[in-house]
Structures are given as structure tokens and as C-alpha cells.
């Protein structure tokens, strides 16, 4: 997993190797990373807004232009803390019971995948 902390547009390169050789494919300008005050927006063809970040009140709001789909909150050790499927473009996650720390929020739907670093205070 790659986490992008610097705003910008990034290309993605995939390299596959076996005993017959190596293939490489690059997709230009595939990942867009934007960041604003109190809100982080990281996307790979998935328009996503996650706020507030850091989370101080135990409620995380997630918005997209399409239905959100599969949402996972993952610890930095890889443990899935929350896994839900949301069939609407907006939801509120109650994370009051989640320990303070840094987590990854993964959202995946038909338009792509987005991973956002979340701070819970």
C-alpha cells in the first residue's frame, strides 16, 4: 500500500515478472491527491470527502459523488476495525469506541478505490 501525503497528480506503474519475462504498464495521472484545512481528499478516480480529520467527536462523515460502497477502517497493523457497505453517497460512521490513533480509511466502489489516513483524537 502506498500513502500519498503530498498534494499532486501521480502516475502508477505496475510491473509483473515470471520465468518468461517482465511486463510493465504505466497509467499517467491516475492518482490525484488534494488536501484542505480540516478535510483530506485522496482519490483514484473516486471523488471522496472525509471530515473532520482529525476526528475529535467520534463521528466521521464520508461523502462521494456516487454510492460509497465498501468502507473499511484499518489499523496501521492491518487489522480491520470496521467494515460496512453503504448504498448512498453520504454516511456518518460512529467511531466513539475506536481507540485513539492513526488509521487508514479505505473506500471502494465501482468508480475506484480511495485510502485516507485518519487521526482519531
C-alpha positions as CSV (number, residue, x, y, z in Angstrom):
1,X,0.0,0.0,0.0
2,X,1.2,3.5,-0.9
3,X,0.1,6.5,1.1
4,X,0.4,9.9,-0.6
5,X,0.9,12.8,1.9
6,X,1.8,15.5,-0.6
7,X,-0.9,17.1,-2.9
8,X,-0.4,16.5,-6.6
9,X,-1.2,14.2,-9.5
10,X,0.7,10.9,-9.7
11,X,1.2,8.1,-12.3
12,X,1.0,4.4,-11.4
13,X,3.4,1.8,-12.7
14,X,2.7,-2.0,-12.4
15,X,5.5,-4.5,-13.2
16,X,4.8,-8.2,-13.5
17,X,7.5,-10.8,-13.8
18,X,7.7,-14.5,-14.3
19,X,10.1,-17.0,-15.8
20,X,9.1,-15.9,-19.3
21,X,10.0,-12.2,-18.8
22,X,8.7,-8.9,-17.4
23,X,5.8,-6.7,-18.4
24,X,5.4,-3.1,-17.3
25,X,2.4,-0.8,-17.6
26,X,2.2,2.8,-16.6
27,X,-1.0,4.9,-16.3
28,X,-0.3,8.6,-16.4
29,X,-2.0,11.0,-14.0
30,X,-4.1,8.2,-12.3
31,X,-4.0,9.3,-8.7
32,X,-5.0,12.8,-7.6
33,X,-4.2,14.0,-4.0
34,X,-5.8,17.2,-2.6
35,X,-5.7,18.4,0.9
36,X,-7.6,21.3,2.6
37,X,-8.0,22.6,6.2
38,X,-9.8,20.1,8.3
39,X,-10.5,17.8,5.4
40,X,-8.5,15.3,3.4
41,X,-9.4,14.2,-0.1
42,X,-7.3,11.4,-1.8
43,X,-8.7,9.7,-4.8
44,X,-8.0,7.3,-7.6
45,X,-10.9,8.1,-9.9
46,X,-13.1,8.2,-6.8
47,X,-14.2,11.6,-5.6
48,X,-14.2,11.4,-1.8
49,X,-14.5,13.8,1.1
50,X,-13.7,12.7,4.6
51,X,-14.1,15.0,7.6
52,X,-13.4,16.1,10.3
53,X,-9.8,14.9,10.2
54,X,-8.6,14.7,12.9
55,X,-11.7,13.2,14.4
56,X,-12.4,14.7,17.9
57,X,-16.1,14.0,18.4
58,X,-16.2,10.3,17.4
59,X,-18.3,10.9,14.3
60,X,-16.6,10.6,10.8
61,X,-18.5,12.0,7.8
62,X,-17.8,10.5,4.4
63,X,-19.2,11.9,1.1
64,X,-18.8,10.9,-2.6
65,X,-20.4,11.8,-5.9
66,X,-21.6,8.1,-6.2
67,X,-22.7,5.5,-3.7
68,X,-19.9,4.9,-1.3
69,X,-19.8,1.1,-1.5
70,X,-17.4,-0.9,0.8
71,X,-15.9,1.1,3.6
72,X,-13.1,-0.3,5.9
73,X,-11.3,1.3,8.8
74,X,-7.9,-0.4,9.1
75,X,-5.3,-0.1,11.9
76,X,-1.7,0.5,10.9
77,X,-1.1,-3.1,11.8
78,X,-3.6,-4.2,9.1
79,X,-6.5,-5.1,11.4
80,X,-9.9,-4.4,10.0
81,X,-11.7,-2.4,12.7
82,X,-14.9,-1.5,10.8
83,X,-16.3,-3.0,7.6
84,X,-19.6,-1.8,6.2
85,X,-21.3,-1.5,2.8
86,X,-23.1,1.8,2.2
87,X,-25.6,2.2,-0.7
88,X,-25.7,6.0,-0.6
89,X,-23.3,8.9,-1.4
90,X,-23.0,10.1,2.2
91,X,-22.7,8.4,5.6
92,X,-21.7,9.1,9.2
93,X,-19.5,6.5,11.0
94,X,-19.8,6.3,14.8
95,X,-16.2,5.6,15.9
96,X,-16.5,6.7,19.5
97,X,-15.5,3.2,20.6
98,X,-12.3,3.1,18.5
99,X,-9.0,3.7,20.3
100,X,-7.2,7.0,19.7
101,X,-4.5,6.7,17.0
102,X,-3.9,6.8,13.2
103,X,-5.9,4.6,10.9
104,X,-6.5,4.1,7.2
105,X,-10.0,4.5,5.8
106,X,-10.5,2.5,2.6
107,X,-13.5,3.2,0.4
108,X,-14.1,1.1,-2.7
109,X,-16.9,1.3,-5.2
110,X,-17.5,0.9,-9.0
111,X,-15.5,4.1,-9.8
112,X,-12.3,3.2,-7.8
113,X,-10.6,3.0,-4.5
114,X,-9.5,5.7,-2.1
115,X,-7.4,5.4,1.0
116,X,-7.3,8.2,3.5
117,X,-5.1,8.5,6.7
118,X,-7.4,9.3,9.6
119,X,-6.4,10.7,13.0
120,X,-8.7,9.8,15.9
121,X,-8.1,12.0,19.0
